Amino acid sequence: MSSRKTEFIVIDLVSKIYQQKFWNNKLPTQRDLASAYQVSRFTIQKALKRLESIGLISVIQGDGIYVRARALGNPLVYNSMIEVPYQELQSKMLYLKKIIPDPKLISIFNLNQNEEVWEYKRLRIVRYEITQIETGWIPCRLFPELSRDIIEDSIQNHALKNKYQISHFMTNYQPDSLTKEEAELLGCKKGTPAMEITSRGVLKDGTIFVYSKICAIHYECTYIIPFNKEVYLSRRKKGKQK
């Protein structure tokens, strides 16, 4: 099974943990998770090891898999886009359409069968230079009407105008290289290093209101993360036992 599949399971479980989708902070069994994601138990074990290594879950032998509530903290993320004033940011929509979601989107948004989602693609322009290509998905049940003006302005602002309360964004970063199509849109050479940024916007009631994938060039990101002494000592202890 590909590492990308494992990565998706890790991110999806983290999202559901922060959405408080697990009763009494207890995750399903490995067998049930393997069935839900349609993968082997070995793949689930790799994903759970990732969550355990960052201190998000603990596995109690003979009892189950539990969320470590004390480990749930929101780190501050400071990226190169935050530095740019809104008046120097522009978006150009390439398309906006309704689609029938695939199983991955159904899982992300917790949709019922045959529910439609909006799919959009836009270019992000910083100081007159195209630096990002964003493809995103939004549940139609949350936003029955969308337009070019909304996509080219701000989806977050549109959510706030509709009285939705945004809680947080969960973002994953992976190094990548540009495909031929991406390179043509960004005015670069194929194979140019880029950053793939996958993000989920979460409302205060735990609902995912937007999911997006961004291909970015000239991107920098800095984290300011609270020190977790318990996790640090636990990792150090495990390292000494090897």
Secondary structure, DSSP 8 states (H G I E B T S, - for coil): --HHHHHHHHHHHHHHHHTT-SGGGEE--HHHHHHHHTS-HHHHHHHHHHHHHTTSEEEETTTEEEE-GGG----EEEETTTTS-GGGEEEEEEEEEEE---HHHHHHHT--TT--EEEEEEEEEETTEEEEEEEEEEETTT-S---HHHHHS-HHHHHHHTT--EEEEEEEEEEEE--HHHHHHHT--TT-EEEEEEEEEEETTS-EEEEEEEEESS--EEEE----HHHHHHHHHHHHH-
